[in-house]
Amino acid sequence: MRTYIIAEAGVNHNGSLELAKKMVREAAAAGADAIKFQTFQAEKLVSKHAAKADYQKETTGRNESQLDMIRKLELSEEDHSQIILECERAGITFLSTPFDTSSLRLLTYTYNMQTLKISSGDITNLPLLYEAGKSGADIILSTGICTLGDIEEALGALAYAYTVADDIPSANSFRHAYFSDEGQAVLKRKVTLLHCTTDYPTAYTDVHLNKMLTLKQAFGLKTGYSDHTLGTEIPVAAVTLGAAVIEKHFTLDQSMEGPDHKASMEPEELTAMIRQIRNVEQALGIAVKIPVSSELGNAKAARKSVVAAVEIKKGELLTEANLTIKRPGNGLAPSAFWELLGKISDRDYLPDDLIV
């Protein structure tokens, strides 16, 4: 299985179209399948009373509000058009996370996006999920700060929007849609769940990759991992556990001012991570335990045969004293050793001759 790798640009363009375009080119050069941005209207995303998250205070200062910070990171509709064009030129898929209904409609109806990424922060935003499902787009859903109950409610809203969407939404109708055969079938086709820890950067002790396996077992959907740790080893480990999707924040320069740069990897490290993942995918290979062609040629050199331990004369009794097991492996297999004991040699053997 080939892992789908998303380079998370997020807001690391700092509101600059030129930086965003350069990020597109760097992500494509690194080998990512997609680059993901964030689509929002600041006034619809954040109220004037919203405080910054602790990590945002550490990376951008405490004096400005979250709204003021977000305003500087907003991309216009024209910016989106230019970025999408740059993605087409670079040969990489454009993805984005909508944070409000207007932005969701821009992505799905104006730009005809077939896949949306929904952030952990909106997994309880059932009206947004309902609109996302009504658009018909496939959904990649992050599950940070979530219980299984939270996720089930979110999937219920999506199942209802995908399958019904002609009645007034309600918790009861969401549950009914989720547990219906039709709802389960459409979720399996269209939704991928990403395990995620919403902390920037995430300590290794807070990753709990086994939760990704819990998601797969609980919901039976494609699963993956959205990573906020420093370094490359945790996403690579997630691939060994079967992640279908890996999402990783990246930046052109970790020293730039902005909320997410310090918890993101630079292009060189992104390239290394993708190379490691592709190598691991090849190494995982098939599950059937049979020899591969490259090792068959080594069988004779590595395995052993029954040979004469000492000189043996024709007519002599074969015993544990005059037989032994040595390389190479092009004679009788060692499993024949006991069958030979007590038999009469029908020829002469010198030491180390293969017993035939």
Secondary structure, 3 states (H helix, E strand, C coil): CCCEEEEEEECCCCCCHHHHHHHHHHHHHHCCCEEEEEECCHHHHCCCCCCCCHHHHHHHCCCCCHHHHHHCCCCCHHHHHHHHHHHHHHCCEEEEEECCHHHHHHHHHHCCCCEEEECHHHCCCHHHHHHHHHCCCEEEEECCCCCHHHHHHHHHHHHHHHHCCCCCCCHHHHHHHHHCHHHHHHHHHHEEEEEECCCCCCCHHHCCCHHHHHHHHHHCCEEEEEECCCCCHHHHHHHHCCCCEEEEEECCCCCCCCCCHHHCECHHHHHHHHHHHHHHHHHHCCCCCCCCHHHHCCHHHHCCEEEECCCECCCCECCCCCEEEECCCCCCCHHHHHHHCCCECCCCECCCCECC
